[in-house]
Amino acid sequence: MFEVHQRSVSEILAPEQLGPSFYTFSPEAYWAEPEESYWLTFSNWVLRQERIQGPRVQSLGAWADRTLSGSALALPNNESYLRLGFATESEYSDLAQFEPEARFRLDIPTAKRKLRIVIESESEELIPLEERQRDRQLTEPERTETETTGALRYLTRIGDAINLSADIGGRLRFPPDAFWRVTAGKGWQLDEDWAGSLQQRIYYFHQEGWGSRTWFGASRYVGDDWRFQSSSELEYVHSDEKFLAAQIFSVRKALDNRSTLVPRIGVLGESEPGWRTTSAFVDLTWRYRLHSDWLFGEVIPALTFPREESFKDRASVVLRVEMFFAGTIDRR
């Protein structure tokens, strides 16, 4: 006769059973009383905001979904989010003050499965190519103001592999600026190691004119869990009558279950007055999950070599704390 003793979940997950590698502090500190500090007060305030604002963002998406679709129930997989953060940039030891950052998307599935209403805080088409590629290196005052946009999006597929979306909408201002855009994308496995993806977008803004973007990326694992990616982008801006190009190489690795390291090197160019390099950059992003899956910290040292400064190096370090509020609407 054998008697099997099955341990309870609470015993398996007890602090002393998880091992030192599970914690970012020593196991004996688990039971220590918290010390009063400004950081503790601030962190407790941040934790409360996620518990308060996360459900609010989810509820707003659900309410808009029910109201505009005419359905009594909200559809699942709502992609609404709110990103709030503070960032500061230091150039050659000149530390600026922390600047607030805010971005949002209200993603509203309608009663028709292929239709969505999308309201976003910014429009990628109106952001210069170089700024998009260096977005995480910049703080809010350095970014282009594109204004909030709202669009009706139609989703479909061509064949079994090409995803197609068509948007028609406008910039939410007075007077409004109407626009349309069409985006097609496809991903595939090139061979047993390489994966590739291609995206083509054509857009038109009533006041800014039209343009097009072609993006191609290829990635693979290169050893020790590092993921290498090469991305190439070509954009035509009709108002300037020139092409813009970018070539980025990066590797990514999850150091543990909290932190990720991403070194990058990039070169940007333009076709007028002739094909030439406009700038180059090198940066390193260390992203650390401070709490759960919604509070993150970033440290991004970077070197930029702009043509207008005769490719003289510009060094900077960005420090950022970012909160990501979102919710998933469960099927009822």
C-alpha positions in Angstrom: 0.0 0.0 0.0 1.3 3.4 -1.0 -0.1 6.7 0.3 0.3 9.7 -2.0 0.5 13.1 -0.4 -0.5 15.9 -2.8 0.7 19.3 -1.8 -1.7 22.2 -2.0 -1.2 25.1 -4.4 -0.5 27.4 -1.4 2.3 25.1 -0.3 3.8 24.9 -3.8 3.8 28.7 -4.2 4.9 29.5 -0.7 7.8 32.1 -0.7 10.3 29.7 0.8 9.6 27.1 -1.9 10.1 29.3 -5.0 13.9 29.7 -4.7 16.1 32.7 -4.7 16.1 33.1 -8.6 12.3 33.9 -8.5 12.8 37.1 -6.5 14.4 40.4 -7.2 15.2 40.7 -3.5 16.4 38.2 -0.9 13.7 35.7 0.3 14.0 36.7 3.9 13.1 40.3 2.9 9.6 39.0 1.8 8.3 39.2 5.4 10.1 42.5 6.2 7.9 45.5 7.2 8.0 48.2 4.5 9.9 51.3 5.3 8.2 54.7 4.9 9.7 56.6 2.0 8.8 58.9 -0.9 9.3 56.0 -3.3 7.0 53.8 -1.4 4.3 56.4 -1.3 4.7 57.1 -5.1 4.7 53.4 -6.0 1.6 52.7 -4.0 -0.1 55.6 -5.8 0.9 54.1 -9.2 -0.4 50.7 -8.2 -3.7 52.2 -7.3 -4.0 54.0 -10.6 -3.7 50.7 -12.5 -6.5 49.1 -10.4 -8.6 52.2 -11.0 -7.8 53.3 -14.6 -7.5 49.8 -16.1 -11.2 48.9 -15.6 -12.2 52.4 -16.7 -10.4 52.0 -20.1 -12.0 48.6 -20.5 -15.4 49.9 -19.6 -15.1 52.9 -22.0 -14.3 50.6 -24.9 -17.2 48.3 -24.0 -19.6 51.2 -23.6 -18.6 52.6 -27.0 -18.8 49.2 -28.6 -22.4 48.6 -27.3 -23.5 52.1 -28.1 -22.3 52.3 -31.7 -22.9 48.7 -32.7 -26.4 48.6 -31.3 -25.6 45.3 -29.5 -26.4 44.6 -25.9 -23.1 42.8 -25.4 -19.6 44.0 -26.0 -17.4 42.0 -28.4 -14.3 40.3 -27.1 -10.6 41.2 -27.8 -11.1 45.0 -27.5 -7.7 46.6 -28.2 -8.3 50.0 -26.5 -5.4 51.2 -24.4 -4.0 54.2 -22.5 -0.3 54.7 -22.1 0.9 57.3 -19.6 4.5 57.9 -18.7 7.2 60.3 -17.7 10.5 60.6 -19.5 13.6 62.8 -19.4 16.5 63.1 -21.8 20.1 63.9 -20.9 22.5 65.2 -23.5 26.1 65.4 -22.5 25.2 65.4 -18.8 22.6 68.1 -19.3 19.6 66.5 -17.5 16.2 67.9 -18.4 13.1 67.7 -16.3 10.7 64.7 -16.6 8.1 65.4 -19.3 4.7 63.7 -19.2 3.7 61.4 -22.1 0.3 60.2 -23.2 -0.9 58.0 -26.0 -4.2 56.2 -26.5 -6.4 54.1 -28.8 -10.1 53.5 -28.7 -10.7 50.4 -30.7 -14.4 49.8 -31.2 -15.6 46.6 -32.9 -19.0 47.0 -34.5 -21.8 44.5 -35.0 -20.2 43.8 -38.4 -17.1 41.6 -37.8 -15.1 43.3 -40.5 -15.7 46.9 -39.4 -14.1 48.8 -36.6 -14.1 52.4 -35.4 -10.6 53.4 -34.4 -9.7 56.7 -32.6 -6.0 57.3 -32.0 -3.9 60.0 -30.4 -1.5 60.2 -33.4 -1.2 59.3 -37.0 2.0 57.5 -38.2 1.6 58.9 -41.8 2.2 62.5 -40.5 5.3 61.6 -38.5 8.7 61.8 -40.3 10.4 58.5 -41.0 13.5 59.3 -38.9 11.3 60.3 -36.0 9.3 57.0 -36.2 12.5 55.0 -36.2 13.9 56.9 -33.2 10.6 57.2 -31.3 11.8 55.7 -28.0 14.9 57.9 -28.0 12.7 61.0 -28.0 10.6 62.7 -25.3 7.2 64.3 -25.9 8.4 67.9 -26.7 10.6 66.5 -29.5 7.8 64.6 -31.2 5.7 65.9 -34.1 2.1 66.9 -33.1 -0.2 65.1 -35.5 -3.5 65.6 -33.6 -6.1 62.9 -32.8 -7.6 61.0 -35.7 -10.8 58.9 -36.1 -11.5 56.4 -38.8 -13.9 53.7 -39.9 -11.7 50.6 -40.7 -12.7 47.7 -42.9 -10.7 44.4 -42.4 -10.5 41.6 -44.9 -8.1 39.0 -46.4 -6.9 38.4 -49.9 -6.4 34.7 -50.4 -5.2 32.8 -47.3 -2.2 35.0 -46.4 -2.6 38.8 -47.2 -4.3 40.9 -44.6 -5.9 44.1 -45.9 -7.3 47.0 -44.1 -8.9 50.2 -45.5 -9.5 53.3 -43.4 -11.5 56.5 -44.1 -11.7 59.2 -41.5 -10.3 62.6 -40.5 -8.2 64.5 -38.0 -10.4 65.6 -35.2 -9.9 69.3 -35.4 -11.5 72.4 -36.9 -11.5 72.5 -39.8 -11.3 68.7 -40.1 -8.7 67.1 -42.4 -10.2 64.1 -44.2 -7.9 61.1 -45.1 -8.0 57.6 -46.4 -5.4 54.8 -46.2 -5.0 51.2 -47.4 -2.6 48.8 -45.8 -1.7 45.3 -47.0 0.5 42.9 -45.1 1.9 39.4 -45.3 4.1 37.2 -43.2 5.7 33.9 -44.1 8.5 31.5 -43.1 11.3 31.9 -45.5 13.1 28.7 -44.5 13.6 26.7 -41.3 15.5 29.7 -39.7 14.3 32.9 -41.3 10.9 34.5 -40.9 9.9 37.5 -43.1 7.1 40.0 -43.3 6.1 42.7 -45.8 3.7 45.7 -45.4 2.6 48.2 -48.1 0.6 51.3 -47.2 -0.8 54.0 -49.4 -2.5 57.1 -47.8 -3.9 60.5 -48.7 -4.6 63.5 -46.4 -6.6 66.3 -47.9 -4.2 69.0 -46.7 -0.9 67.1 -46.6 -1.3 65.2 -49.9 -0.6 61.5 -50.5 2.3 59.2 -49.9 3.2 55.5 -49.7 5.3 53.3 -47.5 6.9 49.9 -48.1 8.4 47.9 -45.1 10.2 44.6 -45.2 11.6 42.7 -42.2 13.4 39.4 -41.7 14.4 37.8 -38.4 15.9 34.7 -37.0 17.6 33.4 -33.8 21.3 33.7 -33.9 22.4 31.8 -30.7 22.0 32.1 -27.0 18.3 33.2 -27.5 19.2 36.4 -29.3 16.8 37.3 -32.0 18.3 39.2 -35.0 16.1 41.4 -37.2 16.8 43.4 -40.3 14.2 45.9 -41.4 14.1 48.1 -44.5 11.6 50.9 -45.1 11.1 53.1 -48.2 8.6 56.0 -48.1 7.5 58.4 -50.8 6.3 61.9 -49.7 4.5 63.5 -52.6 4.4 67.0 -51.0 8.3 67.0 -50.9 8.6 64.9 -54.1 11.3 62.7 -52.6 11.9 59.2 -51.2 13.0 58.6 -47.6 14.7 55.3 -46.6 15.8 53.5 -43.4 17.8 50.4 -42.8 17.8 49.1 -39.2 19.6 46.1 -37.7 18.7 45.0 -34.2 19.0 42.0 -31.8 16.7 41.3 -28.9 17.0 39.1 -25.9 14.9 38.5 -22.8 17.5 38.5 -20.0 15.0 37.1 -17.5 11.2 37.3 -16.9 11.5 41.0 -16.2 14.0 42.6 -18.4 14.7 42.8 -22.2 17.8 44.2 -24.0 17.6 45.6 -27.5 20.8 47.0 -29.2 20.1 48.7 -32.6 22.1 50.4 -35.4 20.4 52.3 -38.1 21.1 54.4 -41.3 18.6 56.9 -42.8 18.7 58.6 -46.2 16.8 60.6 -48.8 16.7 60.9 -52.6 16.9 64.7 -53.0 19.0 66.6 -54.0 20.5 63.1 -54.7 20.6 59.9 -52.8 22.5 60.6 -49.6 22.7 59.6 -45.9 20.9 62.0 -43.7 21.8 60.5 -40.3 22.9 57.3 -38.5 22.4 56.2 -35.0 23.2 53.5 -32.4 21.1 52.9 -29.4 20.5 50.3 -26.6 17.2 49.8 -24.9 17.0 48.2 -21.6 13.3 47.7 -20.6 12.5 46.4 -17.2 9.1 45.3 -15.9 8.7 47.1 -12.6 5.3 45.5 -11.7 2.9 43.0 -13.1 2.5 43.4 -16.9 1.6 47.1 -17.0 4.4 49.2 -15.3 7.7 49.5 -17.1 11.0 51.4 -16.8 13.3 52.1 -19.7 16.9 53.3 -20.0 18.0 54.2 -23.6 21.5 55.5 -24.2 22.0 56.6 -27.8 24.5 58.1 -30.3 23.1 60.0 -33.3 25.2 61.4 -36.2 23.1 63.9 -38.2 24.2 65.3 -41.5 23.3 68.9 -40.6 25.9 68.8 -37.9 28.5 67.2 -40.2 27.9 63.8 -38.7 29.3 64.9 -35.4 28.1 62.6 -32.6 25.2 63.6 -30.3 25.0 61.5 -27.2 21.9 61.2 -25.1 20.3 59.0 -22.4 16.5 58.7 -22.0 15.0 57.6 -18.7 11.3 56.6 -18.9 8.6 55.2 -16.6 5.5 54.1 -18.4 2.1 52.7 -17.4 0.0 50.7 -19.8 -3.7 50.6 -19.0 -5.8 48.2 -21.0 -8.5 45.6 -20.5 -9.8 42.5 -22.2 -13.5 42.2 -22.6 -14.6 38.7 -21.6 -17.2 37.0 -23.7 -20.5 36.8 -21.8 
